[in-house]
């Protein structure tokens, strides 16, 4: 019967949903190690090792986020130079976001350079991060970003400029 077939297909789909494979155990181990380093606010070589180009992209992205969350003085914006200039847009996006999380004025110059990235999302995240930093010195770069072809980039640049205190300009 048609109802019986629909029930069979539904049960098959439900079964497939619950038996989907989990991420590779090796990645689970890498993510757990990064999380431990983040939880204990441990930076340095152990955390930077996860940024190595030999690591899977997902691991490098998660390590980049951890570096941003740990922040100064344990990690610095310069820890993310490689991520910020990587060929993978996903890694550059996370680096721009992470720099905004650091709350370190040294990130402003790096983010200003990212406003010229070829990837629209990187440019938007860089503008958003500059808004978090509220560095008056980034106002000229944000003003230039107002001419970006992307409405999202322009919107984030406007919001970032709004966050910078007028007395600081």
C-alpha positions as CSV (number, residue, x, y, z in Angstrom):
1,X,0.0,0.0,0.0
2,X,1.0,3.6,-0.5
3,X,0.8,4.4,3.2
4,X,3.0,1.4,4.0
5,X,5.6,2.6,1.5
6,X,5.5,6.1,3.0
7,X,6.0,4.8,6.5
8,X,8.9,2.6,5.3
9,X,10.6,5.6,3.6
10,X,10.1,7.7,6.7
11,X,11.6,5.1,8.9
12,X,14.5,4.7,6.6
13,X,15.1,8.4,6.5
14,X,14.9,8.6,10.3
15,X,17.3,5.7,10.6
16,X,19.8,7.4,8.3
17,X,19.5,10.6,10.3
18,X,20.5,8.9,13.5
19,X,23.3,6.8,12.1
20,X,25.1,9.6,10.3
21,X,28.9,9.2,10.9
22,X,30.5,11.5,13.4
23,X,33.6,13.6,12.6
24,X,36.8,11.6,12.3
25,X,38.2,10.7,15.8
26,X,41.5,12.4,14.9
27,X,39.6,15.8,14.4
28,X,37.7,15.2,17.7
29,X,41.1,14.9,19.4
30,X,42.4,18.0,17.8
31,X,39.3,20.0,18.7
32,X,39.4,18.8,22.3
33,X,43.1,19.8,22.6
34,X,42.3,23.3,21.2
35,X,39.4,23.6,23.6
36,X,41.6,22.6,26.6
37,X,44.2,25.2,25.5
38,X,41.4,27.8,25.2
39,X,39.8,26.9,28.5
40,X,43.2,27.2,30.3
41,X,44.1,30.3,28.4
42,X,47.3,28.7,27.1
43,X,48.7,30.3,24.0
44,X,52.2,30.0,22.5
45,X,53.6,27.2,20.5
46,X,51.1,24.5,21.5
47,X,48.2,26.5,20.2
48,X,50.0,28.0,17.2
49,X,50.9,24.4,16.1
50,X,47.3,23.9,15.2
51,X,47.6,26.7,12.6
52,X,50.2,24.8,10.6
53,X,49.2,24.4,7.0
54,X,49.5,20.6,7.4
55,X,46.5,20.7,9.7
56,X,43.0,20.3,8.3
57,X,41.2,23.5,7.5
58,X,38.6,23.0,10.2
59,X,41.3,22.6,12.8
60,X,43.1,25.7,11.7
61,X,39.8,27.7,11.7
62,X,39.0,26.5,15.3
63,X,42.6,27.3,16.5
64,X,42.3,30.8,15.0
65,X,39.1,31.4,17.0
66,X,40.7,30.1,20.2
67,X,43.6,32.6,19.7
68,X,41.1,35.4,19.4
69,X,39.1,34.4,22.4
70,X,42.2,34.0,24.6
71,X,43.5,37.4,23.6
72,X,46.1,39.7,25.1
73,X,48.5,39.4,26.6
74,X,48.6,35.6,26.1
75,X,48.0,35.8,22.3
76,X,48.6,38.7,20.0
77,X,47.3,39.8,16.7
78,X,50.6,38.7,15.1
79,X,49.7,35.1,16.0
80,X,47.1,35.4,13.2
81,X,49.2,36.9,10.4
82,X,49.3,33.5,8.6
83,X,45.6,32.9,9.0
84,X,44.8,36.4,7.8
85,X,46.8,36.0,4.6
86,X,45.9,32.3,3.9
87,X,44.5,31.3,0.5
88,X,41.4,29.8,2.2
89,X,38.7,32.5,2.6
90,X,37.1,30.6,5.6
91,X,40.4,31.0,7.5
92,X,40.8,34.6,6.6
93,X,37.2,35.2,7.7
94,X,37.8,33.6,11.1
95,X,41.0,35.6,11.5
96,X,39.2,38.9,10.9
97,X,36.5,37.9,13.4
98,X,39.1,36.7,16.0
99,X,41.0,39.9,15.7
100,X,37.9,41.8,16.8
101,X,37.5,39.5,19.8
102,X,41.1,40.2,21.0
103,X,40.4,43.8,22.0
104,X,44.0,44.7,21.1
105,X,44.7,47.9,19.3
106,X,47.6,46.3,17.4
107,X,44.9,44.4,15.4
108,X,43.6,47.6,13.8
109,X,46.3,47.9,11.2
110,X,45.9,44.2,10.2
111,X,42.2,44.6,9.9
112,X,42.5,47.8,7.9
113,X,44.5,45.7,5.3
114,X,41.8,43.1,5.3
115,X,39.3,45.7,4.2
116,X,40.9,45.2,0.8
117,X,40.6,41.4,0.8
118,X,39.2,39.8,-2.4
119,X,36.5,38.0,-0.3
120,X,33.5,40.1,0.6
121,X,32.9,38.3,3.9
122,X,36.4,39.0,5.0
123,X,36.0,42.7,4.3
124,X,32.7,42.8,6.2
125,X,34.1,40.9,9.2
126,X,37.2,43.2,9.2
127,X,34.9,46.3,9.2
128,X,32.9,44.8,12.0
129,X,36.0,43.9,14.0
130,X,37.3,47.5,13.6
131,X,34.0,48.7,15.1
132,X,34.7,46.5,18.1
133,X,38.2,48.0,18.6
134,X,36.9,51.6,18.2
135,X,40.3,52.8,17.2
136,X,40.2,56.3,15.8
137,X,43.2,55.6,13.6
138,X,41.1,53.1,11.6
139,X,38.5,55.8,10.5
140,X,40.3,56.7,7.2
141,X,40.3,53.0,6.2
142,X,36.7,52.6,7.2
143,X,35.8,55.8,5.2
144,X,37.4,54.2,2.1
145,X,35.3,51.0,2.8
146,X,32.2,53.1,2.3
147,X,32.9,52.9,-1.4
148,X,32.9,49.0,-1.4
149,X,30.7,47.3,-3.9
150,X,29.2,45.2,-1.2
151,X,26.3,46.6,0.8
152,X,27.2,44.4,3.7
153,X,30.8,45.8,3.9
154,X,29.4,49.4,3.6
155,X,26.9,48.7,6.4
156,X,29.6,47.3,8.7
157,X,31.9,50.2,7.9
158,X,29.1,52.7,8.8
159,X,28.4,50.9,12.0
160,X,32.1,50.8,12.9
161,X,32.5,54.5,12.2
162,X,29.4,55.2,14.4
163,X,31.1,53.4,17.3
164,X,34.2,55.5,17.2
165,X,33.8,58.4,19.6
166,X,33.6,61.7,17.7
167,X,36.2,63.2,20.1
168,X,38.6,60.5,19.0
169,X,38.5,61.6,15.4
